[in-house]
Amino acid sequence: MVVESREKIEQQNQQLSDYEAEINLLRRRLETLETDREKDKKQIATLQDALNRARIVSILSSFFIFIYLFNFCTIWSKGPEGRRPTHIRNSLE
């Protein structure tokens, strides 16, 4: 009976040691995942910032192209003398 009790205690101690080892392994894994998560958050913030800057550049580029084309068409429609041709002037009046 005493031998069986000691074997049972040894078995339970071994089981407890196995559980503690698994808990430590899971804690390290959790730390790794939390570190990865923080890195991912920073990278997402960086990418969102870059995307917003790219959107601004795109909008400004479109605006400047529109202004350029508007000025080009305005200058072109005035003709070589700097005035609008008669048929355009008459249609605007």
N, CA and C of each residue as an Amber inpcrd file, in Angstrom:
protein
   279
   0.8190000  -1.1940000   0.0000000   0.0000000   0.0000000   0.0000000
   0.8710000   1.2690000   0.0000000   1.9050000   1.2890000   0.7870000
   2.8080000   2.4260000   0.8510000   3.5360000   2.5870000  -0.4830000
   3.9280000   1.4890000  -1.1000000   4.6210000   1.5270000  -2.3870000
   3.6930000   2.0960000  -3.4550000   2.4510000   1.6700000  -3.4220000
   1.4770000   2.1780000  -4.4050000   1.2550000   3.6740000  -4.2120000
   1.1930000   4.1070000  -2.9630000   0.9980000   5.5290000  -2.6790000
   2.1840000   6.3410000  -3.1670000   3.4080000   5.8340000  -2.9440000
   4.5960000   6.5410000  -3.4160000   4.6390000   6.6000000  -4.9410000
   4.2710000   5.5030000  -5.5860000   4.2420000   5.4880000  -7.0580000
   3.2140000   6.4910000  -7.5720000   2.0760000   6.5250000  -6.8900000
   1.0310000   7.4620000  -7.2960000   1.5200000   8.8980000  -7.0970000
   2.1840000   9.1730000  -5.9700000   2.7240000  10.5150000  -5.7120000
   3.7750000  10.8770000  -6.7580000   4.6680000   9.9310000  -7.0830000
   5.6820000  10.1770000  -8.1200000   5.0400000  10.4670000  -9.4670000
   4.0120000   9.6940000  -9.7710000   3.3100000   9.8860000 -11.0350000
   2.6560000  11.2710000 -11.0590000   2.0430000  11.6520000  -9.9450000
   1.3990000  12.9710000  -9.8900000   2.4310000  14.0900000  -9.9370000
   3.5890000  13.8930000  -9.2900000   4.6580000  14.8970000  -9.3630000
   5.1680000  15.0480000 -10.8030000   5.3140000  13.9180000 -11.4730000
   5.7530000  13.9640000 -12.8670000   4.7150000  14.6680000 -13.7230000
   3.4540000  14.3750000 -13.4720000   2.3800000  15.0200000 -14.2200000
   2.3920000  16.5300000 -13.9490000   2.5990000  16.8950000 -12.6810000
   2.6680000  18.3080000 -12.3240000   3.8500000  18.9930000 -13.0180000
   4.9780000  18.3490000 -13.0770000   6.1480000  18.8850000 -13.7660000
   5.8680000  19.0560000 -15.2600000   5.1930000  18.0750000 -15.8410000
   4.8310000  18.1610000 -17.2620000   3.9020000  19.3500000 -17.5070000
   2.9270000  19.5380000 -16.6090000   1.9980000  20.6670000 -16.7420000
   2.7400000  22.0020000 -16.6110000   3.6560000  22.0970000 -15.6560000
   4.4250000  23.3270000 -15.4770000   5.2830000  23.6280000 -16.7040000
   5.8770000  22.5930000 -17.2760000   6.6790000  22.7810000 -18.4870000
   5.7990000  23.2720000 -19.6410000   4.6210000  22.6930000 -19.7450000
   3.7110000  23.1090000 -20.8180000   3.2330000  24.5420000 -20.5920000
   2.9710000  24.9040000 -19.3450000   2.5510000  26.2740000 -19.0310000
   3.6580000  27.2570000 -19.3960000   4.9090000  26.9290000 -19.0450000
   6.0260000  27.8110000 -19.4000000   6.1830000  27.9430000 -20.9130000
   6.0050000  26.8420000 -21.6140000   6.0750000  26.8730000 -23.0730000
   4.9830000  27.7750000 -23.6500000   3.7770000  27.6490000 -23.1050000
   2.6590000  28.4700000 -23.5840000   2.8840000  29.9520000 -23.2580000
   3.4790000  30.2370000 -22.1060000   3.7730000  31.6290000 -21.7560000
   4.7780000  32.2410000 -22.7270000   5.7980000  31.4890000 -23.0650000
   6.7810000  31.9930000 -24.0360000   6.1370000  32.2050000 -25.3990000
   5.2780000  31.2830000 -25.7750000   4.5750000  31.4120000 -27.0620000
   3.6850000  32.6480000 -27.0570000   3.0100000  32.8920000 -25.9270000
   2.1480000  34.0640000 -25.8070000   2.9710000  35.3460000 -25.9150000
   4.1190000  35.3950000 -25.2580000   4.9980000  36.5630000 -25.3560000
   5.4210000  36.8080000 -26.8010000   5.7480000  35.7360000 -27.5000000
   6.1440000  35.8590000 -28.9100000   4.9900000  36.4100000 -29.7460000
   3.7970000  35.8910000 -29.5090000   2.6370000  36.3570000 -30.2700000
   2.3140000  37.8260000 -29.9650000   2.4480000  38.2110000 -28.7050000
   2.1940000  39.6090000 -28.3500000   3.2270000  40.5340000 -28.9850000
   4.4770000  40.0970000 -29.0280000   5.5180000  40.8870000 -29.6850000
   5.2230000  41.0150000 -31.1730000   4.8450000  39.9130000 -31.8030000
   4.4900000  39.9460000 -33.2300000   3.3030000  40.8650000 -33.4710000
   2.3520000  40.8240000 -32.5590000   1.1530000  41.6540000 -32.7020000
   1.5280000  43.1370000 -32.6510000   2.3940000  43.5180000 -31.7290000
   2.8320000  44.9090000 -31.6350000   3.5830000  45.3370000 -32.8980000
   4.4340000  44.4630000 -33.4110000   5.1500000  44.7690000 -34.6570000
   4.1550000  44.9550000 -35.8050000   3.1630000  44.0720000 -35.8650000
   2.1590000  44.1680000 -36.9310000   1.3630000  45.4620000 -36.8260000
   1.0200000  45.8700000 -35.5880000   0.2930000  47.1280000 -35.4030000
   1.1070000  48.3080000 -35.9180000   2.4040000  48.3100000 -35.6060000
   3.2630000  49.3960000 -36.0700000   3.3670000  49.3920000 -37.5880000
   3.4920000  48.1980000 -38.1690000   3.5970000  48.1150000 -39.6260000
   2.2930000  48.5540000 -40.2880000   1.1660000  48.1820000 -39.7190000
  -0.1280000  48.6010000 -40.2650000  -0.2510000  50.1250000 -40.2170000
   0.1620000  50.7190000 -39.0930000   0.1100000  52.1820000 -38.9740000
   1.0040000  52.8420000 -40.0220000   2.1930000  52.2920000 -40.2330000
   3.1140000  52.8300000 -41.2330000   2.5160000  52.7200000 -42.6340000
   1.9240000  51.5640000 -42.9290000   1.3240000  51.3680000 -44.2570000
   0.1180000  52.2710000 -44.4690000  -0.6920000  52.4810000 -43.4160000
  -1.8320000  53.3820000 -43.5480000  -1.3700000  54.8110000 -43.8020000
  -0.3050000  55.2080000 -43.1230000   0.2510000  56.5350000 -43.3460000
   0.7480000  56.6800000 -44.7820000   1.4500000  55.6740000 -45.2630000
   1.9420000  55.7080000 -46.6450000   0.7840000  55.7460000 -47.6400000
  -0.2600000  54.9920000 -47.3680000  -1.4290000  54.9820000 -48.2480000
  -2.1000000  56.3490000 -48.2730000  -2.2200000  56.9690000 -47.1130000
  -2.8240000  58.3070000 -47.0680000  -1.9860000  59.3230000 -47.8300000
  -0.6530000  59.2350000 -47.6970000   0.2070000  60.1420000 -48.4520000
   0.0690000  59.8890000 -49.9510000  -0.0320000  58.6340000 -50.3460000
  -0.1930000  58.3110000 -51.7700000  -1.5210000  58.8540000 -52.2970000
  -2.5500000  58.7820000 -51.4780000  -3.8530000  59.3370000 -51.8980000
  -3.7560000  60.8420000 -52.0990000  -3.0700000  61.5130000 -51.1770000
  -2.9260000  62.9620000 -51.2900000  -2.1520000  63.3170000 -52.5690000
  -1.0840000  62.6020000 -52.8310000  -0.2950000  62.8480000 -54.0430000
  -1.1520000  62.6150000 -55.2760000  -1.9420000  61.5750000 -55.2610000
  -2.8050000  61.2770000 -56.4050000  -3.8210000  62.3930000 -56.6350000
  -4.4300000  62.8510000 -55.5540000  -5.4260000  63.9260000 -55.6700000
  -4.7660000  65.2070000 -56.1740000  -3.6060000  65.5460000 -55.6000000
  -2.9170000  66.7600000 -56.0450000  -2.4680000  66.6480000 -57.4960000
  -1.9920000  65.4830000 -57.8910000  -1.5820000  65.2900000 -59.2840000
  -2.7600000  65.4870000 -60.2220000  -3.8960000  64.9090000 -59.8690000
  -5.0930000  65.0740000 -60.6990000  -5.5000000  66.5420000 -60.7780000
  -5.4070000  67.2270000 -59.6460000  -5.7650000  68.6460000 -59.6230000
  -4.8360000  69.4610000 -60.5280000  -3.5220000  69.2280000 -60.4140000
  -2.5790000  69.9850000 -61.2250000  -2.7200000  69.6630000 -62.7100000
  -3.0210000  68.4290000 -63.0340000  -3.2580000  68.0680000 -64.4370000
  -4.4920000  68.7960000 -64.9510000  -5.5380000  68.8560000 -64.1150000
  -6.7500000  69.5640000 -64.5080000  -6.4480000  71.0410000 -64.7480000
  -5.6900000  71.6610000 -63.8230000  -5.3430000  73.0800000 -63.9690000
  -4.5090000  73.2960000 -65.2390000  -3.5440000  72.4310000 -65.4720000
  -2.7090000  72.5480000 -66.6710000  -3.5610000  72.4530000 -67.9290000
  -4.4180000  71.4230000 -67.9800000  -5.2520000  71.2570000 -69.1740000
  -6.2250000  72.4090000 -69.3460000  -6.7630000  72.9120000 -68.2490000
  -7.6810000  74.0440000 -68.3240000  -6.9590000  75.2650000 -68.8950000
  -5.7590000  75.5300000 -68.3710000  -4.9890000  76.6810000 -68.8840000
  -4.5850000  76.4660000 -70.3380000  -4.1830000  75.2520000 -70.6850000
  -3.8060000  74.9610000 -72.0590000  -4.9900000  75.2040000 -72.9990000
  -6.1490000  74.7100000 -72.6180000  -7.3340000  74.8970000 -73.4680000
  -7.7380000  76.3640000 -73.5430000  -7.5830000  77.0860000 -72.4520000
  -7.9300000  78.5070000 -72.4530000  -6.9920000  79.2780000 -73.3680000
  -5.7140000  79.0060000 -73.2640000  -4.7310000  79.6870000 -74.1210000
  -4.9430000  79.2990000 -75.5740000  -5.1850000  78.0300000 -75.8290000
  -5.3830000  77.5520000 -77.1920000  -6.6210000  78.1770000 -77.8150000
  -7.6810000  78.3240000 -77.0110000  -8.9340000  78.8300000 -77.5820000
  -8.8660000  80.3190000 -77.8800000  -7.8570000  81.0310000 -77.3550000
  -7.7530000  82.4640000 -77.6160000  -7.1390000  82.7550000 -78.9760000
  -6.4690000  81.8040000 -79.5320000  -5.8760000  82.0280000 -80.8500000
  -4.5260000  82.7080000 -80.7520000  -3.8570000  82.8920000 -81.8980000
  -2.5020000  83.4400000 -81.9050000  -2.4280000  84.9070000 -81.4990000
  -3.5060000  85.6730000 -81.6480000  -3.4660000  87.1010000 -81.3070000
  -3.7170000  87.3260000 -79.8290000  -3.9550000  86.2810000 -79.0710000
  -4.2450000  86.4520000 -77.6510000  -5.7140000  86.7210000 -77.3840000
  -6.5160000  86.7070000 -78.4780000  -7.9570000  86.9030000 -78.3130000
  -8.6550000  85.6720000 -78.8410000  -9.8310000  85.5030000 -78.4130000
 -10.5950000  84.3640000 -78.9160000 -11.0010000  84.6230000 -80.3550000
 -11.0230000  83.5800000 -81.1620000 -11.5280000  83.7380000 -82.5320000
 -12.9640000  84.2740000 -82.5080000 -13.3410000  84.9040000 -83.5790000
 -14.6440000  85.5620000 -83.6530000 -15.7940000  84.6000000 -83.3940000
 -15.7280000  83.3950000 -83.9490000 -16.8550000  82.4840000 -83.7780000
 -16.9780000  82.0320000 -82.3060000 -15.8700000  81.9830000 -81.5700000
 -15.9590000  81.6070000 -80.1440000 -16.4470000  82.8070000 -79.3460000
 -15.9420000  84.0120000 -79.6670000 -16.3700000  85.2060000 -78.9690000
 -17.8710000  85.4310000 -79.1440000 -18.3450000  85.2470000 -80.3450000
 -19.7700000  85.4810000 -80.6210000 -20.6380000  84.4430000 -79.8960000
 -20.1500000  83.2120000 -79.7730000 -20.9690000  82.2130000 -79.1200000
 -21.0170000  82.4140000 -77.6140000 -20.0350000  83.1210000 -77.0520000
 -20.0200000  83.3650000 -75.5990000 -20.8270000  84.5780000 -75.2160000
 -21.1130000  85.4550000 -76.1530000 -21.8440000  86.6960000 -75.8500000
 -23.3240000  86.5080000 -75.8670000
